[in-house]
């Protein structure tokens, strides 16, 4: 006794997806059938399985690879097949590895990474300062993100994307501040036998605080301030000092360019102790910015 061919399964759908598996569901065909034959291939290797329920989890797949999957209803004799219903699906790519900031300026971040295991077509890079989000796509394993704001923290995500341009892997993230700009208008506005009072204008963009370093060539000291001035005290009278002021970003590690004042001489004699005469005051020599 021969059996009629079963109808095709209906509503074949990918309802779950990982880097190594595809979960399929479907609706049983009209009429009768005994079980379902599921076949999948990446174009090189073909595998199959049989199930009686209207779903299957196909596992042990390669990340980022396209699979052609066919589901066929089979009659009770185990030989009479209906028409196959097909779906094409990429597995999710793996996450990129070794994401690293390998270059940094006041307005750019240069990122490198290692390609993920398995396959992928390109990389989607997204960055945000918390207010504005931008993105770009690249095929190489590096990108230079430019036109950023100095001293600002950016959250950057890199995601491998499969060949369909839609199936994304898991994002790998890094947080990075751009370098602050240099402080402006560094000026000595007060000088005594043991102190130097400095003022400056805050840099363009953002910064969190300022690192001030001074040295007489033998001993180096430093301090941090949040305001745009500092009084450096406990200096030695008549000694030449070099002073650097650097804007620092919110992570406390990312420094801008130093601005230097060199050849600063503290006064050798306190003018208040010699009738206020300026003839006994050492000449203040100020080099140009470094």
N, C-alpha and C positions, 0 to 999 in steps of 0.2 A: 504494500500500500504506500503510495507516494504522498508526501506532505506538501502543501502549498508553502511558498516562501513567506516568512513573516514580514510584516511591514517594518519600515525603518523606525528606529527610536526617535523620540521627539525631544525638543528643548535641551539638546546637549549643551552643557554649560560648564565652564571652569569656575568653580566656587571656592577654590583654595589653591595657594601657590607659595612655594618656598624656593630656595636655591637648588633643592634636589628633589622636589616632588610636585606633582600636579594632582589636584583632587577634582574629579569629574562627577557630575550628576546628570541624569536624564529622566525623561518620562517614558514609561513602557509603551510599546507600540500598540496600536489598535489590533484586535484579533489575538492570536495565541503565539506564544514563544516559550522556550524552555530555559534558556540562559543567554548570556551575552558574551561575545568574544571581543576583547579589547586589544588592539594592536597599536604599537607606537614605534616611531623611528626618528633618528636624528639625521637621516640621510645616508648613514654608514652602517649602523647596527639596527636591526629590527627585533623587537621582543613582543610578546603577547601574554595575555592571561585571560581566564574566564571567571565570570561572577554570575550569581543568580539575582543579586540585588541591583538596584538602579543607581549604583554609585561605585566608584573605585578610587583608591589612592595609589597613584603610580609613583614609586619611590626609586632611589638610587640613580637619579638623573644627574646630568652635568650642569653646573650653574651657567646661566646666560646663553643656553643653547635652545634653538628652535626644534620643537617636536611636532610631527604630524601624527595625530591620534585618530583612530577609527574605532567606532563602536558598532557592532553588528548583532542583531537579534538572530538567534539560532533556534530552529524547530526541534521538536522532541527526539528526532532521530540522530541529533548531534551532527548532521551533515548538511542539512538544508539551511542555507544562510539567506537572510534578507538583504536588503540594500544597506550598505554602510553609511553611517553619518560621521562626518569628519570635522575636526577642529584643529587649528594650528595654534601653538602656544609656546612662548619662550619661558624658560625658568628664570627666576630672578638671578641677576649676577651677584657674586659675592661682594663684600665691602672692599674698598681699596685699602692697601696696607702702607704703613710707614709714612703717613701724612706728616709733612715737616715744613716749617717756615725756614727757608734757606736764604732769604734776602728781604731787607726791610729798609724803607725810607720814610720820609714824612708823609708821602702820598701814595705809597704802593707796598704791596705784600707779594713776595714771590714764593709760591708753594710748589713742592715736589711730592710725588707719591709713587708707590709700586703698584703695578697693575694687579687686579684681583686674580685669584685662582679661577679656572674655568674660562668662560668667554664673556666679552662685552664689546659694545660697538663704539661708545664714546663716554665722556664724563660730563656730568652737569655740576657746575660750581655755583653756589649761591652764597651771598654774603649780605650781612645786615649790621647796621649800627644801632638797631633797636627801633629806628624810626622808618628808614628807607631800606627796602630789600631789592637787590639786583642779582642778576645771574648771567652766566655765559656757558657755552659748551665748547669743549676741546676734545681732540682725539689723542693728543700726546699726554704724557704723565707729568705735566707741569703747567703752571699758568702764572702770569704776572697780572695781578689785580691793581689797576691804577685809578687815578682821580679820587683818591680817598682823602679824608680830612685829617690833618696832623693831630696826634695825641688822642685819637679816638679808638675805642675798643670795637673790634669787629668779630662777629661770630661767622665762621666760614664752614660750609658743608660741601663735601665732594662725594658724588654719587655715581657709581657705574651704571650705565643704561644699556639694555639689550638692543638687539638689532631692529626691533620694531619701533624703537624710539619712545616707547611708553612704559615698558617693564623696568622699573627701577630696583636697584639693590638697596641695601641698608646704607645710610649716609655715614660718613666718617667726618667728625667735626674737630675744629681747632679754634681757639679763641686767641686773638692777637691784637695788641695795640700798635698803631702806627707811631713812629717817632714824633715827639713834639718838635715844633719849630724852635729856633734859637730865640733867647730873650733879646729884647731890643733896648737901645738907649742905655746901656750899662754906664753908670756915672758915679764918680766919687763925690759925695756932697758933704762930707765931713771928715776931718782928720785931726788926730791928737797924737801925743807921744806913744800911746798904747792902743789906739783903736782906729778903725777905718769904717766909715758909714757909707754903704752902697745903696743905690736905688736903680731900678730898671723898669721897663715896660713889659707887661706880659706878652708872650708870643702869640702869633695868630694861631687859630685852632684851639685845641684843648691841652691842658696839662693839670697835674694834680698838686705838685709842689716843686720846690727848687732845691737843688743840691749845690751848696757853696763850699768850695775847697780853696784853701790858701796855704802857701808854703814860702819859707825863707830860703829854700834850697837845701835845707837839712831836715827840717821837721815839717810834715804835712798834716794839716788838720782839716776837718770838715764839719758842716752843720746843715740841717735842712730847715726850710721855712716855707710857709704857705703864702705869706705876703710878699710884695715886690720890693722889699728892702731888708737890709740886715746891718746890724752893728757888730763888727768883728772886734772883739776886745782882747785884753791880755797879750798884746803884741809887744815886741821889744823896740824901744826908742831908736830911731835912726837906722832901722833895718829895712832893706828892700824886700817887698813881698809880691808874689804873683798870685792873682785871685781868679778863679774860674766860677762861673755861674751857669748851671745846666737845668733846663726844664725837664721834669720827669713825669711820665704817664701814670695812669691810675694803678697799674700793676706794681709800681715801685721799682721796676727793673728796666723798663724801656726808656733810655735817655735820649734827649735831643742833642744837638751840637753844642759844645761848650762855647761860651763867650769869655774871652780872657782880658784881664787888665794886668799888664806887667809893669815892672819898674816902679812900683808904688813905694815911696819912702815915708815911713812914719816920721813925725817931727822929732828932732834930736833934743831940743830944749823946749820946755813948756812955756809958751809966750806969756801965760798968766803970772809966771814967776819972774819975769824980767820986764815988767811994765808994759806988757802987751806988744812989745816990739816985734815986728815981722822980719827984722833983719837977721834974727837968730833962727829963723825957721828954715828947715831944709826945703829945697825946691822939690815940688811934686812932679815927677816925670810919669807921663801916661803914654804907653804904647798904643798903637791902634789895635782894633779887635783882631784876635787870631783868625 
